[in-house]
Amino acid sequence: MADLQTPLVRRKRKKVLVDYLVQFRWILVIFVVLPFSALIYLNIYLGDMWSAMKSEKRRQKEHEENVDKVVKRLKQRNPKKDGLVCTARKPWIAVGMRNVDYKRARHFEVDLSSFRNILEIDKERMIAKVEPLVNMGQITRATCPMNLTLAVVAELDGLTVGGLINGYGIEGSSHIYGLFSDTVVAMEVVLADGRVVRATKDNEYSDLFYGMPWSQGTLGFLVSAEIKLIPTKYMRAWG
Protein backbone atom coordinates (compact mmCIF):
# COMPACT_ATOMS: atom_id res chain seq x y z
CA MET A 1 0.00 0.00 0.00
CA ALA A 2 1.40 3.38 -0.98
CA ASP A 3 2.54 5.68 1.80
CA LEU A 4 -0.21 8.26 2.23
CA GLN A 5 2.33 10.80 3.44
CA THR A 6 4.28 10.65 0.16
CA PRO A 7 2.93 13.13 -2.43
CA LEU A 8 2.09 11.71 -5.82
CA VAL A 9 4.23 13.32 -8.50
CA ARG A 10 3.49 12.63 -12.12
CA ARG A 11 6.55 11.63 -14.07
CA LYS A 12 7.72 14.19 -16.58
CA ARG A 13 7.47 13.10 -20.16
CA LYS A 14 10.54 13.13 -22.33
CA LYS A 15 11.00 16.39 -24.22
CA VAL A 16 10.60 16.31 -27.98
CA LEU A 17 11.71 18.72 -30.70
CA VAL A 18 8.55 20.84 -30.43
CA ASP A 19 9.25 21.52 -26.76
CA TYR A 20 12.70 22.88 -27.53
CA LEU A 21 11.36 25.01 -30.38
CA VAL A 22 8.82 26.58 -28.02
CA GLN A 23 11.30 27.03 -25.19
CA PHE A 24 13.90 28.71 -27.37
CA ARG A 25 11.54 30.52 -29.76
CA TRP A 26 13.07 33.83 -28.68
CA ILE A 27 16.17 32.95 -30.71
CA LEU A 28 14.09 32.68 -33.89
CA VAL A 29 12.15 35.85 -33.07
CA ILE A 30 15.19 38.02 -32.27
CA PHE A 31 17.59 36.83 -34.95
CA VAL A 32 15.21 35.97 -37.81
CA VAL A 33 11.70 37.41 -37.47
CA LEU A 34 12.61 40.90 -36.24
CA PRO A 35 15.40 41.56 -38.80
CA PHE A 36 13.22 40.21 -41.61
CA SER A 37 10.29 42.40 -40.50
CA ALA A 38 12.58 45.44 -40.32
CA LEU A 39 13.78 44.84 -43.88
CA ILE A 40 10.20 44.54 -45.14
CA TYR A 41 9.13 47.79 -43.47
CA LEU A 42 12.28 49.55 -44.68
CA ASN A 43 11.48 48.48 -48.22
CA ILE A 44 7.91 49.77 -47.89
CA TYR A 45 9.10 53.06 -46.39
CA LEU A 46 11.65 53.63 -49.17
CA GLY A 47 8.93 52.89 -51.72
CA ASP A 48 6.71 55.50 -50.07
CA MET A 49 9.54 58.05 -50.16
CA TRP A 50 10.23 57.31 -53.82
CA SER A 51 6.55 57.79 -54.62
CA ALA A 52 6.53 61.17 -52.84
CA MET A 53 9.50 62.36 -54.91
CA LYS A 54 7.67 61.82 -58.21
CA SER A 55 5.96 64.75 -59.90
CA GLU A 56 2.17 64.86 -59.90
CA LYS A 57 2.16 64.56 -63.69
CA ARG A 58 4.30 61.43 -63.59
CA ARG A 59 2.16 59.82 -60.90
CA GLN A 60 -0.98 60.46 -62.93
CA LYS A 61 0.62 58.98 -66.05
CA GLU A 62 1.69 55.88 -64.14
CA HIS A 63 -1.83 55.58 -62.75
CA GLU A 64 -3.38 55.60 -66.21
CA GLU A 65 -0.88 53.00 -67.42
CA ASN A 66 -1.55 50.75 -64.43
CA VAL A 67 -5.32 51.02 -64.90
CA ASP A 68 -4.87 49.95 -68.54
CA LYS A 69 -2.89 46.91 -67.34
CA VAL A 70 -5.72 45.91 -65.00
CA VAL A 71 -8.28 46.29 -67.80
CA LYS A 72 -6.19 44.16 -70.19
CA ARG A 73 -5.67 41.52 -67.51
CA LEU A 74 -9.40 41.24 -66.81
CA LYS A 75 -10.18 40.90 -70.51
CA GLN A 76 -7.81 37.91 -70.67
CA ARG A 77 -9.93 35.99 -68.17
CA ASN A 78 -11.99 33.01 -69.26
CA PRO A 79 -14.91 32.81 -66.77
CA LYS A 80 -15.37 29.08 -67.45
CA LYS A 81 -11.76 28.14 -66.68
CA ASP A 82 -10.06 30.78 -64.58
CA GLY A 83 -12.16 30.81 -61.43
CA LEU A 84 -12.84 33.75 -59.13
CA VAL A 85 -11.14 37.10 -59.65
CA CYS A 86 -9.01 38.37 -56.77
CA THR A 87 -6.00 40.54 -56.09
CA ALA A 88 -2.52 39.04 -56.22
CA ARG A 89 -1.68 40.39 -52.76
CA LYS A 90 -0.33 37.65 -50.50
CA PRO A 91 -1.96 37.15 -47.07
CA TRP A 92 1.32 37.63 -45.20
CA ILE A 93 1.66 41.17 -46.61
CA ALA A 94 -1.73 42.29 -45.31
CA VAL A 95 -2.21 43.76 -41.84
CA GLY A 96 -4.95 41.29 -40.94
CA MET A 97 -4.57 37.54 -40.38
CA ARG A 98 -7.54 36.52 -42.55
CA ASN A 99 -6.66 34.00 -45.26
CA VAL A 100 -9.67 33.37 -47.47
CA ASP A 101 -10.26 29.94 -48.98
CA TYR A 102 -10.76 31.10 -52.56
CA LYS A 103 -7.13 32.23 -52.75
CA ARG A 104 -6.09 28.65 -52.05
CA ALA A 105 -8.34 27.28 -54.79
CA ARG A 106 -8.54 28.04 -58.51
CA HIS A 107 -8.53 31.80 -58.96
CA PHE A 108 -7.59 34.58 -61.38
CA GLU A 109 -5.11 37.04 -59.90
CA VAL A 110 -4.91 40.72 -60.80
CA ASP A 111 -1.82 42.57 -59.60
CA LEU A 112 -2.56 45.91 -57.94
CA SER A 113 0.82 46.31 -56.21
CA SER A 114 1.74 49.40 -58.27
CA PHE A 115 -1.24 51.43 -57.01
CA ARG A 116 0.53 53.16 -54.12
CA ASN A 117 0.75 56.82 -55.20
CA ILE A 118 -0.91 59.96 -53.88
CA LEU A 119 -2.23 61.35 -57.15
CA GLU A 120 -3.32 64.82 -56.05
CA ILE A 121 -3.97 66.97 -53.00
CA ASP A 122 -6.41 69.74 -53.90
CA LYS A 123 -6.19 72.39 -51.18
CA GLU A 124 -9.05 74.42 -52.66
CA ARG A 125 -11.54 71.55 -52.84
CA MET A 126 -10.05 69.97 -49.69
CA ILE A 127 -9.76 66.62 -51.46
CA ALA A 128 -6.98 64.02 -51.57
CA LYS A 129 -7.02 61.70 -54.58
CA VAL A 130 -5.08 58.54 -53.78
CA GLU A 131 -4.57 54.99 -55.00
CA PRO A 132 -5.78 52.00 -52.95
CA LEU A 133 -2.41 50.90 -51.52
CA VAL A 134 -1.58 54.35 -50.18
CA ASN A 135 -1.35 54.01 -46.41
CA MET A 136 -2.18 56.33 -43.54
CA GLY A 137 1.48 57.18 -42.95
CA GLN A 138 1.91 58.42 -46.53
CA ILE A 139 -1.15 60.64 -46.36
CA THR A 140 -0.21 62.06 -42.96
CA ARG A 141 3.31 62.94 -44.12
CA ALA A 142 1.92 64.62 -47.24
CA THR A 143 -0.94 66.60 -45.68
CA CYS A 144 0.43 67.72 -42.30
CA PRO A 145 2.87 70.28 -43.81
CA MET A 146 -0.19 71.82 -45.51
CA ASN A 147 -2.08 71.99 -42.18
CA LEU A 148 -4.54 69.43 -43.51
CA THR A 149 -5.53 65.94 -42.46
CA LEU A 150 -8.06 63.23 -43.19
CA ALA A 151 -11.21 63.49 -41.11
CA VAL A 152 -10.81 59.83 -40.11
CA VAL A 153 -7.18 58.75 -39.67
CA ALA A 154 -6.81 55.11 -38.71
CA GLU A 155 -4.24 54.70 -35.93
CA LEU A 156 -1.96 52.22 -37.72
CA ASP A 157 0.27 53.82 -40.36
CA GLY A 158 0.29 50.63 -42.41
CA LEU A 159 -3.47 50.52 -43.02
CA THR A 160 -4.30 51.23 -46.65
CA VAL A 161 -7.06 53.30 -48.21
CA GLY A 162 -8.36 50.31 -50.17
CA GLY A 163 -8.60 48.17 -47.07
CA LEU A 164 -10.33 50.87 -45.05
CA ILE A 165 -12.91 51.49 -47.78
CA ASN A 166 -13.58 47.87 -48.74
CA GLY A 167 -13.50 46.80 -45.11
CA TYR A 168 -14.62 48.29 -41.84
CA GLY A 169 -12.55 51.48 -41.55
CA ILE A 170 -13.17 53.11 -38.19
CA GLU A 171 -11.24 55.39 -35.82
CA GLY A 172 -11.65 57.52 -32.70
CA SER A 173 -13.08 60.49 -34.62
CA SER A 174 -15.70 58.29 -36.31
CA HIS A 175 -18.29 59.37 -33.72
CA ILE A 176 -18.11 62.78 -35.45
CA TYR A 177 -17.33 62.01 -39.10
CA GLY A 178 -18.59 58.44 -39.49
CA LEU A 179 -16.66 55.53 -40.93
CA PHE A 180 -13.66 56.06 -43.17
CA SER A 181 -15.84 55.28 -46.20
CA ASP A 182 -18.20 58.10 -45.20
CA THR A 183 -15.42 60.62 -45.94
CA VAL A 184 -15.00 59.38 -49.53
CA VAL A 185 -16.56 61.57 -52.23
CA ALA A 186 -15.70 59.52 -55.34
CA MET A 187 -14.24 56.16 -56.32
CA GLU A 188 -12.62 54.99 -59.54
CA VAL A 189 -13.49 51.33 -60.02
CA VAL A 190 -12.58 48.73 -62.65
CA LEU A 191 -15.52 46.36 -63.12
CA ALA A 192 -15.26 42.67 -63.95
CA ASP A 193 -15.90 43.30 -67.65
CA GLY A 194 -13.01 45.79 -67.84
CA ARG A 195 -15.02 49.00 -67.74
CA VAL A 196 -13.55 51.86 -65.72
CA VAL A 197 -16.19 53.95 -63.95
CA ARG A 198 -16.19 56.86 -61.53
CA ALA A 199 -18.79 56.36 -58.82
CA THR A 200 -20.19 59.20 -56.71
CA LYS A 201 -23.25 59.44 -54.48
CA ASP A 202 -25.29 61.28 -57.12
CA ASN A 203 -24.22 59.95 -60.53
CA GLU A 204 -25.38 56.90 -62.49
CA TYR A 205 -23.06 54.65 -60.45
CA SER A 206 -24.37 55.76 -57.07
CA ASP A 207 -25.40 52.18 -56.22
CA LEU A 208 -21.78 51.12 -56.70
CA PHE A 209 -20.60 54.07 -54.59
CA TYR A 210 -22.77 52.96 -51.66
CA GLY A 211 -22.08 49.27 -52.28
CA MET A 212 -18.27 49.35 -52.29
CA PRO A 213 -17.79 49.95 -48.53
CA TRP A 214 -17.71 46.64 -46.63
CA SER A 215 -17.83 44.72 -49.93
CA GLN A 216 -14.34 43.22 -49.41
CA GLY A 217 -13.55 44.04 -53.04
CA THR A 218 -16.26 41.76 -54.45
CA LEU A 219 -17.90 44.41 -56.68
CA GLY A 220 -14.84 45.61 -58.56
CA PHE A 221 -11.25 46.76 -58.22
CA LEU A 222 -10.87 50.12 -56.50
CA VAL A 223 -8.04 51.93 -58.32
CA SER A 224 -8.38 55.41 -56.80
CA ALA A 225 -10.46 57.32 -54.28
CA GLU A 226 -11.15 60.97 -53.59
CA ILE A 227 -11.30 61.63 -49.85
CA LYS A 228 -12.30 64.69 -47.83
CA LEU A 229 -9.66 66.67 -45.97
CA ILE A 230 -10.14 68.95 -42.98
CA PRO A 231 -7.91 71.66 -41.47
CA THR A 232 -5.50 70.46 -38.81
CA LYS A 233 -6.31 72.05 -35.47
CA TYR A 234 -3.48 73.76 -33.64
CA MET A 235 -2.36 71.86 -30.57
CA ARG A 236 -0.04 73.17 -27.86
CA ALA A 237 1.96 70.70 -25.83
CA TRP A 238 2.77 71.94 -22.35
CA GLY A 239 6.16 71.00 -20.95
TORDOKOL-438062 format. One line per field, with one value per residue (C-alpha): residue number from 1; residue in three letters; z, y, x. Coordinates in steps of 0.5 Angstrom, whole numbers, plus 2048, in hexadecimal, padded with zeros to 3 digits. Each point is the difference from the previous one (the first is absolute). Example, Ala and Ser with C-alpha at 12.3 -4.5 7.8 and 13.67 -1.06 7.14 Angstrom:
n <- 1, 2
res <- ala, ser
w <- 810, 7FE
v <- 7F7, 807
u <- 819, 802
# end
This chain:
n <- 1, 2, 3, 4, 5, 6, 7, 8, 9, 10, 11, 12, 13, 14, 15, 16, 17, 18, 19, 20, 21, 22, 23, 24, 25, 26, 27, 28, 29, 30, 31, 32, 33, 34, 35, 36, 37, 38, 39, 40, 41, 42, 43, 44, 45, 46, 47, 48, 49, 50, 51, 52, 53, 54, 55, 56, 57, 58, 59, 60, 61, 62, 63, 64, 65, 66, 67, 68, 69, 70, 71, 72, 73, 74, 75, 76, 77, 78, 79, 80, 81, 82, 83, 84, 85, 86, 87, 88, 89, 90, 91, 92, 93, 94, 95, 96, 97, 98, 99, 100, 101, 102, 103, 104, 105, 106, 107, 108, 109, 110, 111, 112, 113, 114, 115, 116, 117, 118, 119, 120, 121, 122, 123, 124, 125, 126, 127, 128, 129, 130, 131, 132, 133, 134, 135, 136, 137, 138, 139, 140, 141, 142, 143, 144, 145, 146, 147, 148, 149, 150, 151, 152, 153, 154, 155, 156, 157, 158, 159, 160, 161, 162, 163, 164, 165, 166, 167, 168, 169, 170, 171, 172, 173, 174, 175, 176, 177, 178, 179, 180, 181, 182, 183, 184, 185, 186, 187, 188, 189, 190, 191, 192, 193, 194, 195, 196, 197, 198, 199, 200, 201, 202, 203, 204, 205, 206, 207, 208, 209, 210, 211, 212, 213, 214, 215, 216, 217, 218, 219, 220, 221, 222, 223, 224, 225, 226, 227, 228, 229, 230, 231, 232, 233, 234, 235, 236, 237, 238, 239
res <- met, ala, asp, leu, gln, thr, pro, leu, val, arg, arg, lys, arg, lys, lys, val, leu, val, asp, tyr, leu, val, gln, phe, arg, trp, ile, leu, val, ile, phe, val, val, leu, pro, phe, ser, ala, leu, ile, tyr, leu, asn, ile, tyr, leu, gly, asp, met, trp, ser, ala, met, lys, ser, glu, lys, arg, arg, gln, lys, glu, his, glu, glu, asn, val, asp, lys, val, val, lys, arg, leu, lys, gln, arg, asn, pro, lys, lys, asp, gly, leu, val, cys, thr, ala, arg, lys, pro, trp, ile, ala, val, gly, met, arg, asn, val, asp, tyr, lys, arg, ala, arg, his, phe, glu, val, asp, leu, ser, ser, phe, arg, asn, ile, leu, glu, ile, asp, lys, glu, arg, met, ile, ala, lys, val, glu, pro, leu, val, asn, met, gly, gln, ile, thr, arg, ala, thr, cys, pro, met, asn, leu, thr, leu, ala, val, val, ala, glu, leu, asp, gly, leu, thr, val, gly, gly, leu, ile, asn, gly, tyr, gly, ile, glu, gly, ser, ser, his, ile, tyr, gly, leu, phe, ser, asp, thr, val, val, ala, met, glu, val, val, leu, ala, asp, gly, arg, val, val, arg, ala, thr, lys, asp, asn, glu, tyr, ser, asp, leu, phe, tyr, gly, met, pro, trp, ser, gln, gly, thr, leu, gly, phe, leu, val, ser, ala, glu, ile, lys, leu, ile, pro, thr, lys, tyr, met, arg, ala, trp, gly
w <- 800, 7FE, 806, 800, 803, 7F9, 7FB, 7F9, 7FB, 7F9, 7FC, 7FB, 7F9, 7FB, 7FD, 7F8, 7FB, 800, 807, 7FF, 7FA, 805, 806, 7FB, 7FB, 803, 7FC, 7F9, 802, 801, 7FB, 7FA, 801, 803, 7FA, 7FB, 802, 800, 7F9, 7FE, 803, 7FE, 7F9, 800, 803, 7FB, 7FB, 803, 800, 7F8, 7FF, 803, 7FC, 7FA, 7FC, 800, 7F9, 800, 805, 7FC, 7FA, 804, 803, 7F9, 7FD, 806, 7FF, 7F9, 802, 805, 7FA, 7FC, 805, 801, 7F9, 800, 805, 7FD, 805, 7FF, 802, 804, 806, 805, 7FF, 805, 802, 800, 806, 805, 807, 804, 7FD, 802, 807, 802, 801, 7FC, 7FA, 7FC, 7FD, 7F9, 800, 801, 7FA, 7F9, 7FF, 7FB, 803, 7FE, 803, 803, 804, 7FB, 803, 806, 7FE, 802, 7FA, 802, 806, 7FE, 806, 7FD, 7FF, 807, 7FC, 800, 7FA, 801, 7FE, 804, 803, 803, 807, 806, 801, 7F9, 800, 807, 7FE, 7FA, 803, 806, 7FD, 7FD, 807, 7FD, 802, 7FF, 804, 802, 801, 802, 805, 7FD, 7FA, 7FC, 7FF, 7F9, 7FD, 7FC, 806, 804, 7FA, 7FF, 807, 806, 801, 807, 804, 807, 7FC, 7FC, 806, 7FC, 7F9, 7FF, 7FD, 7FC, 7FA, 802, 7FE, 7F9, 7FB, 7F9, 7FE, 7FA, 7FF, 7FB, 7FF, 7FE, 7F9, 7FF, 801, 804, 803, 805, 805, 805, 804, 7FB, 7F9, 7FC, 804, 807, 802, 7FF, 804, 806, 7FE, 800, 808, 804, 7F9, 801, 7F9, 7FD, 7FC, 7FC, 801, 803, 7FC, 803, 805, 802, 807, 804, 804, 806, 803, 805, 807, 804, 806, 805, 804, 807, 803
v <- 800, 807, 804, 806, 805, 7FF, 805, 7FD, 804, 7FE, 7FE, 805, 7FE, 800, 807, 800, 804, 805, 801, 803, 804, 803, 801, 803, 804, 807, 7FE, 7FF, 807, 804, 7FE, 7FE, 803, 807, 801, 7FD, 805, 806, 7FF, 7FF, 807, 803, 7FE, 803, 806, 801, 7FF, 805, 805, 7FF, 801, 806, 803, 7FF, 805, 801, 7FF, 7FA, 7FD, 801, 7FD, 7FA, 7FF, 800, 7FB, 7FC, 800, 7FE, 7FA, 7FE, 801, 7FB, 7FB, 7FF, 800, 7FA, 7FC, 7FA, 800, 7F8, 7FE, 806, 800, 806, 806, 803, 804, 7FD, 803, 7FA, 7FF, 801, 807, 803, 803, 7FB, 7F8, 7FE, 7FB, 7FF, 7F9, 802, 802, 7F9, 7FE, 801, 808, 805, 805, 807, 804, 807, 801, 806, 804, 803, 808, 806, 803, 807, 804, 805, 806, 804, 7FA, 7FD, 7F9, 7FB, 7FB, 7FA, 7F9, 7FA, 7FE, 807, 7FF, 805, 801, 803, 804, 803, 802, 803, 804, 802, 806, 803, 800, 7FB, 7F9, 7FA, 801, 7F9, 7FE, 7F8, 7FF, 7FB, 804, 7F9, 800, 801, 805, 7FA, 7FB, 806, 801, 7F9, 7FE, 803, 806, 803, 805, 804, 806, 7FC, 802, 807, 7FE, 7F9, 7FA, 801, 7FF, 805, 805, 7FE, 804, 7FC, 7F9, 7FE, 7F9, 7FA, 7FC, 7F8, 802, 805, 806, 806, 804, 806, 7FF, 805, 801, 804, 7FD, 7FA, 7FB, 803, 7F8, 7FE, 806, 7FE, 7F9, 800, 801, 7F9, 7FC, 7FD, 802, 7FC, 805, 802, 803, 806, 804, 807, 804, 807, 801, 806, 804, 805, 805, 7FE, 803, 804, 7FC, 802, 7FB, 803, 7FE
u <- 800, 803, 802, 7FB, 805, 804, 7FD, 7FE, 804, 7FF, 806, 802, 800, 806, 801, 7FF, 802, 7FA, 802, 806, 7FE, 7FB, 805, 805, 7FB, 803, 806, 7FC, 7FC, 806, 805, 7FB, 7F9, 802, 806, 7FB, 7FB, 804, 803, 7F8, 7FE, 807, 7FE, 7F9, 802, 805, 7FB, 7FB, 806, 801, 7F9, 800, 806, 7FC, 7FD, 7F8, 800, 805, 7FB, 7FA, 803, 802, 7F9, 7FD, 805, 7FF, 7F8, 801, 804, 7FB, 7FA, 805, 801, 7F8, 7FF, 804, 7FC, 7FC, 7FA, 7FF, 807, 804, 7FC, 7FE, 804, 804, 806, 807, 802, 802, 7FD, 807, 800, 7FA, 7FF, 7FA, 801, 7FA, 802, 7FA, 7FE, 7FF, 808, 802, 7FB, 800, 800, 802, 805, 800, 806, 7FF, 807, 801, 7FB, 803, 800, 7FD, 7FE, 7FD, 7FF, 7FB, 801, 7FA, 7FB, 803, 800, 806, 800, 804, 801, 7FD, 807, 802, 800, 7FF, 807, 801, 7FA, 802, 807, 7FD, 7FA, 803, 805, 7FA, 7FC, 7FB, 7FE, 7FB, 7FA, 800, 808, 800, 806, 804, 805, 800, 7F8, 7FE, 7FB, 7FD, 800, 7FC, 7FB, 7FF, 800, 7FE, 804, 7FF, 804, 7FF, 7FD, 7FB, 7FA, 801, 801, 7FE, 804, 806, 7FB, 7FC, 805, 801, 7FD, 802, 803, 803, 7FE, 802, 7FA, 800, 7FF, 806, 7FC, 803, 7FB, 800, 7FA, 7FE, 7F9, 7FC, 803, 7FD, 805, 7FD, 7FE, 807, 803, 7FB, 802, 807, 801, 801, 7FF, 807, 802, 7FA, 7FD, 806, 807, 801, 806, 7FF, 7FC, 7FF, 7FF, 7FE, 806, 7FF, 804, 805, 7FE, 806, 802, 805, 804, 802, 806
# end
